[in-house]
Amino acid sequence: MEDYYVGNKEYFPKIGKIRYEGPESDNPLAFKYYDPEKKVGKKKMKDHLRFAVAYWHSFCADGSDPFGAGTHPHPWIADAKTPMEAAEHKLDAAFEFITKLGAEFYAFHDRDMAPEGATPAESEMNLQTLVAKAKKRQRATGVKLLWGTANLFSHPRFMNGAATNPDFKVVALAANQVKAAIDATIELGGQGYTFWGGREGYMSLLNTDLKREKEHLASFLIAARDYARKQGFKGAFYIEPKPMEPTKHQYDYDVETVIGFLRYYGLDKDFRLNIEANHAELAGHDFYHELETARAAGLFGSVDANRGEPRNGWDTDQFPSSYYETALAMYAVLRAGGFTTGGLNFDAKIRRNSIDPTDLFEAHIGGMDAFAVGLEVASRMLSDSKLSGFIKKRYASFDSGDGAKFEKGQMKLEELAKLGNDYGKAGIVSGKQERLENLLNQYLLGL
């Protein structure tokens, strides 16, 4: 990768390449803990973490909310004469930012990169034009596409869903858009393709045939998978769980729900989970819980790295800052074998009142530092083996004898019940939760 990319105009002119300066640095535009070349175990930090910049929040979001207009006037839009020109300027700004930050990946929705046209054919042509330009910038910089996706939620036609829409014409329009987005992902060498069903759910069961809608969703995903594989796509497909917002109930509610859906429709060989911290919170779960659930099922894939605000009941998409949370997250990721096609995509946005150009850099720097700390803590947790050793000992009764026979499904209920007459006082053993929580704090502090 070159030092950093600049197109016809430099959009962050007062900011150079972000460097690692160590924890003693007081430079807000420097990494304190993320040293990309540092080895943690057998891999470099950058290869463990695989950071990606989310195109939509970083270069499309303008700070607007339901109560006010945008507060982030993007210069790459202001100096453009047409939507396509603005799209190319935005592409230049994105690659300048990504390379100055030192991230190696990015992720995008089709409509982030290219504007929608007057017809589906014009929309696809717009996307193809921008994909060709993005491909040149990827070659020039070494930046890679983590995954692509289609925006099937913003346009009014999707107000009742995309693949689950009760109007077949909308389903066909969604398929047209997904086909073009898959083609774009393949052309750019994307390592994955993500489905986020923001509108795939219902607002009221009074007007919803839930059974048919879920079947339509499965048929749509099967068709998309088959098309992509036919076109030579070797990467992973991801489902991103979220319980609600904008709908009352989404069919991809949480990790466990998605696992059941994938297995029921025979999609679990090709699809994995793209897990977001804020969505886990909205579902009433810890981020760590959702990661562990996917790991236990062998369906862990990728991560949207952000956090929520526990006092707000919506998707705030803040940048991650809790070392405690990132340590547990990376512990789950490492136990799952680490990232392969996935990575840590910052599906996060700066706050409405963060209006300086440096704010976008500082937000990403803080998030990358947080996961670098989490990685090192998780590595200590694994190498020390006190946690895994405790769990192994706790379940030792299933490792041999009758316990092992039961675990293998080789014991009838009558036989199991008879054994219950012989064991007397059982199960009165401390779970040592407080000790383990104290131990986690020791790992976190490096003691």
C-alpha positions in Angstrom: 0.0 0.0 0.0 1.3 3.5 -0.9 1.6 6.0 2.0 -1.7 7.5 1.1 -3.9 8.3 -1.8 -4.9 11.7 -3.1 -7.1 12.2 -6.2 -7.5 15.5 -8.0 -8.2 17.3 -4.7 -7.1 16.5 -1.1 -10.1 16.5 1.2 -8.2 16.1 4.5 -5.2 18.4 3.7 -4.1 19.0 7.2 -4.0 15.3 8.2 -1.2 13.0 7.2 -0.6 9.3 7.6 -1.8 8.1 11.0 1.1 6.4 12.8 1.6 4.3 15.9 3.2 6.4 18.7 2.5 4.2 21.7 0.5 4.7 25.0 2.6 7.6 26.2 1.7 9.8 23.1 -0.7 12.7 23.6 -1.2 13.1 19.9 -4.9 12.6 19.2 -4.1 11.7 15.6 -1.8 8.8 16.5 -2.4 5.2 17.5 -1.7 4.4 21.2 -2.2 0.7 21.1 -2.8 -0.4 17.5 0.6 -1.3 16.1 -0.3 -3.0 12.8 3.1 -4.8 12.4 3.2 -6.1 16.0 2.9 -9.8 16.3 0.3 -11.2 18.7 0.8 -14.9 18.7 1.7 -16.0 15.2 0.0 -13.2 13.3 0.4 -9.4 13.0 -2.2 -7.2 14.6 -3.5 -6.0 11.2 -4.0 -9.6 10.1 -5.9 -10.5 13.3 -8.1 -7.4 13.2 -8.7 -6.8 9.5 -10.2 -3.3 10.0 -12.6 -2.0 7.4 -14.1 1.5 7.0 -17.9 1.6 6.4 -18.5 3.7 3.3 -22.0 4.7 4.3 -21.5 6.3 7.7 -18.1 7.8 7.0 -18.7 9.4 3.6 -22.5 9.5 3.1 -24.0 10.3 6.5 -24.4 14.0 7.1 -25.3 14.1 10.8 -29.1 14.6 10.2 -31.6 12.9 12.5 -35.4 12.9 12.8 -35.3 16.2 14.6 -32.8 18.2 12.5 -31.0 18.7 9.2 -27.5 17.6 8.5 -24.5 19.2 10.3 -21.7 17.6 8.2 -21.4 19.5 4.9 -19.2 17.1 2.9 -16.8 19.0 0.6 -16.7 16.1 -1.8 -20.4 16.8 -2.5 -20.3 20.6 -2.4 -17.9 21.0 -5.2 -19.7 18.6 -7.6 -21.9 19.6 -10.5 -23.7 16.2 -11.0 -24.6 13.2 -8.8 -22.1 11.1 -10.7 -19.3 13.7 -10.3 -20.2 13.9 -6.5 -19.9 10.1 -6.4 -16.4 10.1 -7.9 -15.3 12.9 -5.5 -16.7 10.9 -2.6 -14.7 7.9 -3.9 -11.5 10.0 -3.8 -12.3 11.2 -0.3 -12.9 7.6 0.9 -9.6 6.3 -0.5 -7.7 9.3 0.9 -9.2 8.7 4.3 -8.8 4.9 4.3 -5.1 5.1 3.3 -4.3 7.9 5.7 -5.9 5.9 8.4 -4.0 2.7 7.4 -7.1 0.5 7.2 -6.8 -2.3 4.6 -10.5 -2.9 3.8 -13.7 -1.1 3.2 -17.4 -2.1 2.9 -20.2 -0.5 0.9 -23.9 -0.6 -0.1 -24.5 -0.1 -3.8 -26.3 3.2 -3.3 -23.4 4.5 -1.2 -21.0 4.3 -4.1 -23.3 5.2 -7.0 -26.5 7.3 -7.2 -29.8 5.6 -8.2 -30.8 6.3 -11.8 -34.2 6.9 -13.4 -34.4 3.2 -14.3 -32.9 0.0 -13.0 -30.7 -0.2 -16.0 -29.4 3.3 -15.4 -28.8 2.5 -11.8 -26.7 -0.5 -12.8 -24.8 1.5 -15.3 -24.0 4.1 -12.7 -22.7 1.4 -10.3 -20.6 -0.2 -13.0 -19.0 3.2 -13.8 -18.1 3.8 -10.2 -16.9 0.2 -9.7 -14.4 0.6 -12.5 -13.1 3.7 -10.8 -13.0 2.0 -7.4 -11.1 -0.9 -9.0 -8.4 1.5 -10.2 -8.0 3.0 -6.7 -7.8 -0.4 -5.1 -5.0 -1.3 -7.5 -3.2 1.9 -6.8 -3.4 1.6 -3.0 -3.8 -2.1 -2.1 -7.0 -1.4 -0.2 -9.4 -4.3 -0.5 -13.2 -4.8 -0.4 -14.2 -6.7 2.8 -17.8 -7.1 1.6 -20.5 -5.5 -0.5 -24.2 -5.3 -0.1 -27.3 -3.7 -1.6 -29.4 -1.0 0.0 -32.9 -2.6 0.1 -34.3 -0.3 2.7 -34.0 3.4 1.8 -36.2 3.7 -1.2 -40.0 4.1 -0.6 -40.6 1.0 -2.7 -39.1 -1.1 0.2 -41.4 0.3 2.9 -43.0 -3.1 3.1 -39.8 -5.1 2.7 -37.7 -6.2 -0.2 -37.5 -10.0 -0.5 -40.5 -10.2 1.9 -42.6 -7.6 0.1 -46.2 -8.6 -0.5 -45.9 -7.1 -4.1 -44.0 -9.5 -6.4 -42.9 -6.6 -8.6 -40.9 -5.2 -5.6 -39.3 -8.6 -5.0 -38.2 -8.6 -8.7 -36.8 -5.0 -8.3 -34.9 -6.1 -5.2 -33.4 -9.1 -7.2 -32.3 -6.8 -10.0 -30.5 -4.6 -7.5 -28.9 -7.5 -5.6 -27.7 -9.1 -8.9 -25.9 -5.8 -9.8 -24.5 -5.5 -6.3 -23.2 -9.1 -6.4 -21.6 -8.4 -9.8 -20.0 -5.3 -8.3 -18.7 -7.2 -5.3 -17.2 -9.9 -7.5 -15.6 -7.3 -9.8 -13.9 -5.6 -6.8 -12.7 -8.9 -5.3 -15.0 -8.7 -2.3 -14.3 -11.4 0.3 -18.0 -11.5 1.4 -21.5 -10.4 0.5 -23.9 -9.3 3.3 -27.7 -9.3 3.6 -29.1 -6.9 6.2 -32.9 -7.3 6.3 -33.7 -3.8 7.6 -37.3 -4.0 6.2 -37.6 -7.8 6.2 -40.1 -8.0 9.0 -43.5 -6.6 9.9 -45.1 -3.6 11.5 -48.3 -5.5 12.2 -49.3 -9.1 12.1 -52.9 -8.0 11.2 -51.7 -7.5 7.6 -48.9 -10.0 7.4 -48.6 -13.6 6.2 -45.5 -14.4 8.3 -45.1 -17.9 6.9 -45.1 -16.9 3.3 -42.8 -13.9 3.9 -40.1 -16.1 5.6 -40.4 -18.6 2.8 -40.0 -15.9 0.2 -36.9 -14.6 2.0 -35.4 -18.1 1.9 -36.1 -18.5 -1.8 -34.6 -15.1 -2.5 -31.4 -15.9 -0.6 -31.1 -19.3 -2.3 -31.5 -17.6 -5.7 -28.9 -15.0 -4.8 -26.4 -17.6 -3.6 -26.9 -19.8 -6.7 -26.3 -16.8 -9.0 -23.2 -15.7 -7.2 -21.7 -19.1 -7.1 -22.5 -19.5 -10.9 -20.6 -16.2 -11.4 -17.5 -17.7 -9.6 -18.0 -16.0 -6.2 -15.9 -18.0 -3.7 -16.5 -15.8 -0.6 -18.9 -16.0 2.3 -22.5 -14.8 2.5 -23.4 -13.0 5.7 -26.7 -12.4 7.5 -26.6 -9.5 9.9 -29.1 -10.0 12.8 -31.2 -7.1 14.2 -34.4 -7.4 16.2 -36.3 -4.3 15.2 -36.0 -0.7 14.0 -37.1 0.2 11.5 -39.7 -2.6 11.6 -41.5 -3.8 14.8 -40.0 -7.3 14.4 -37.4 -8.4 11.9 -37.1 -12.0 10.8 -33.3 -11.9 11.5 -34.0 -11.0 15.1 -30.7 -12.3 16.7 -28.0 -14.9 16.1 -29.9 -17.8 17.4 -32.9 -17.0 15.3 -30.7 -16.7 12.2 -29.0 -20.0 12.9 -32.4 -21.7 13.1 -33.5 -20.0 9.8 -30.3 -21.0 8.0 -30.4 -24.6 9.1 -34.1 -25.0 8.4 -33.7 -23.8 4.8 -30.3 -25.6 4.2 -28.4 -22.3 3.9 -25.9 -23.0 6.7 -23.2 -24.3 4.4 -22.8 -21.0 2.5 -24.0 -18.4 5.0 -22.4 -17.0 8.2 -23.2 -14.3 10.7 -22.1 -10.7 10.5 -22.6 -9.6 14.1 -23.1 -6.1 15.2 -22.6 -5.0 18.8 -25.4 -2.4 18.8 -27.8 -4.9 17.3 -26.9 -7.4 20.0 -27.9 -4.8 22.6 -31.2 -4.0 20.9 -32.0 -7.8 21.0 -31.4 -7.8 24.8 -28.0 -9.6 24.5 -24.4 -8.9 25.2 -22.1 -8.6 22.1 -20.0 -11.4 23.6 -23.2 -13.6 23.9 -24.0 -13.2 20.2 -20.4 -13.9 19.1 -20.2 -17.0 21.3 -23.6 -18.2 20.0 -22.3 -18.0 16.4 -19.0 -19.6 17.4 -20.7 -22.5 19.1 -22.7 -23.2 16.0 -19.7 -22.9 13.7 -21.3 -20.0 11.9 -19.2 -17.1 13.0 -18.2 -14.9 10.1 -17.6 -11.1 10.5 -18.2 -8.2 12.8 -19.8 -4.7 12.6 -17.7 -2.9 15.2 -19.7 -0.3 17.1 -21.6 0.2 20.4 -25.0 1.4 21.5 -26.2 3.7 24.2 -27.9 1.6 26.9 -30.2 4.5 27.8 -31.5 4.8 24.2 -33.7 2.2 22.6 -32.4 2.6 19.1 -29.4 2.0 16.9 -27.0 4.8 17.8 -24.0 3.3 16.0 -21.3 4.8 18.2 -17.6 4.0 17.8 -16.4 1.2 20.2 -14.5 2.5 23.3 -14.9 -0.2 26.0 -11.8 -2.3 26.4 -13.8 -4.7 28.5 -16.2 -5.3 25.7 -13.6 -5.6 23.0 -11.5 -8.0 25.1 -14.5 -10.4 25.4 -15.3 -9.9 21.7 -11.8 -10.8 20.6 -11.7 -13.7 23.0 -14.7 -15.1 21.1 -13.2 -14.3 17.7 -9.9 -16.0 18.6 -11.6 -19.1 20.0 -13.6 -19.2 16.7 -10.3 -19.5 14.8 -10.0 -15.8 14.0 -11.3 -14.0 10.9 -11.0 -15.6 7.4 -13.1 -13.7 4.9 -14.5 -11.4 7.6 -13.1 -8.6 9.7 -13.9 -5.6 11.9 -16.0 -3.2 9.9 -16.7 0.1 11.7 -20.4 0.4 11.1 -20.3 3.5 13.3 -20.8 7.2 12.8 -19.4 10.3 14.4 -21.9 12.3 16.5 -24.1 15.0 15.0 -22.1 17.7 16.8 -18.7 16.2 15.8 -18.1 18.6 12.9 -14.3 18.9 12.5 -12.5 16.9 9.8 -10.3 15.4 12.5 -13.3 13.9 14.4 -13.7 11.1 11.8 -10.1 10.2 12.2 -10.1 10.3 15.9 -13.2 8.2 16.1 -11.6 5.4 14.0 -8.3 5.7 15.8 -10.1 5.2 19.2 -12.0 2.2 17.8 -8.9 0.6 16.4 -7.0 1.2 19.6 -9.9 -0.4 21.6 -9.8 -3.6 19.5 -6.0 -3.7 19.6 -6.2 -3.7 23.4 -9.0 -6.3 23.2 -6.9 -8.5 21.0 -3.9 -8.5 23.4 -6.1 -9.1 26.4 -7.9 -12.0 24.6 -4.5 -13.5 23.6 -3.5 -13.4 27.3 -6.7 -15.1 28.3 -6.2 -17.9 25.8 -2.5 -18.5 26.6 -3.0 -18.5 30.3 -5.7 -21.1 30.1 -7.2 -20.4 33.6 -10.6 -19.7 32.1 -10.6 -22.6 29.7 -9.2 -24.9 32.4 -11.9 -23.9 34.9 -14.6 -24.6 32.3 -13.0 -28.0 31.4 -13.0 -29.0 35.0 -16.5 -27.8 35.5 -17.8 -30.2 32.8 -15.3 -33.0 33.6 -18.1 -35.4 34.6 -19.1 -35.7 30.9 -15.6 -36.6 29.7 -15.7 -40.3 30.7 -18.0 -43.1 31.9 -21.7 -42.6 32.0 -21.4 -38.8 31.4 -19.6 -39.4 28.1 -22.1 -42.0 27.1 -25.0 -39.6 27.7 -23.2 -36.8 25.8 -22.9 -39.1 22.8 -26.6 -39.8 22.8 -26.1 -43.5 23.9 -28.3 -43.5 27.0 -32.0 -44.1 27.3 -34.1 -42.0 29.7 -34.8 -45.1 31.9 -31.1 -45.8 32.3 -30.3 -42.1 33.0 -33.1 -42.0 35.6 -31.9 -45.1 37.3 -28.5 -43.6 37.8 -30.1 -40.6 39.5 -31.0 -42.9 42.4 -27.4 -43.5 43.2 -25.7 -40.1 43.1 -27.1 -38.6 46.3 -26.1 -35.0 46.9 -25.0 -33.6 43.5 -24.7 -30.2 41.8 -23.7 -28.2 44.9 -20.5 -26.8 43.5 -19.6 -23.1 43.2 -19.6 -21.5 39.8 -16.9 -19.1 41.0 -18.3 -16.2 38.9 -16.8 -13.5 41.0 -13.4 -15.1 40.9 -13.5 -15.3 37.1 -14.7 -11.7 36.8 -11.8 -10.6 38.9 -9.5 -12.7 36.8 -10.8 -11.0 33.6 -9.9 -7.6 35.2 -6.4 -8.9 35.8 -6.1 -9.9 32.2 -7.4 -6.5 31.2 -4.8 -4.6 33.3 -2.0 -6.9 32.1 -1.3 -8.2 35.6 
